[in-house]
Amino acid sequence: MHYYQHHIGDFIKDTSFLTNEEVGIYLKLLWLYYDTEEPLPNQLHVLSIKVNARSNEETLSRILNMYFTLQNGNWHHNRCDKEISHYHQQLTTASKAGKASAAKRALNRNSTGVERALDSCSTDVQPTSNHEPITNNQQPIKERTRGSRLSADFVLPTEWADWAKQERPDLNLQSVGEQFRDYWSAKAGSGSTKLDWQATWRNWVRNQKQVFKQADIARTTVPASSGRDPALQKLDEDARLSKPNPEILKMIREGLRGKVA
């Protein structure tokens, strides 16, 4: 993959407590994941070389345990797996569409040769009501390529909703459907007409912002550890060190008494 959607708000929220160095290591791990389109190997030394963290393998290990899940000997990332899966689905769809288009063009070329041969033959038979000269599949090209606006009373078809449930089970389809209808009903200009509204709906669903479940957020943002959080331990240590030494307080009090006398 040479491109992936980076949601800045979600990333900042999930990494706000990391240092700049830790953020850099995490980003390089994500880039490596998307570039190879595979889970990361459970080889700390190899990963440290690939993300330039040779002298900081301990931090690298903490990042892996915090944001990734070890499965079958590899580090998996839930968001990355979803994006890569969607990317491959798009490639498959585009490939099928390309093959279908090529087959249709070849069929049209063959049909043109047959039609010319038929046109060269004369006939005295006139078309009757049972032999209409133009059928639904023979409409002028101009009419077939003319777009249309979305109906103001649009209601999401069951077929479209079923597809969206499979593609994006995290979405509230009623809300997304209403947004789709309101947006395209209110839009003006040439961009408000579409040739294929079902395809427009599919792209609309795919481009919706990812909705994370609370359980996923907790699992990906909270380190799995049974001990006390290192950050809290550091705060306790700083608080302890900030208390004045009793001997120093005693000397200050004796000095103040001498001045008063």
Buried (B, 14 or more C-beta within 10 A) or exposed (E): BEEBEEEEEBBEEBBEEBEEEBBBBBBBBBBBBBEEBBBBEBEBEEBBEBBEBEEBEEBBBBBBBBBBBEEEEBBBBBBBBEBBEBBEEEEEEEEEEEEEEEEEEEEEEEEEEEEEEEEEEEEEEEEEEEEEEEEEEEEEEEEEEEEEBBEEEBEBEEEBBEBBEEBBEEBEBEEBBEEBBEEBBEEEEEEBBBEEBEEBBBEBBEEBEBEBEEEBEEEBBEEEEEEEEEEEEEEEEEEEEEEEEEEEEEEEEEEEEEEEE
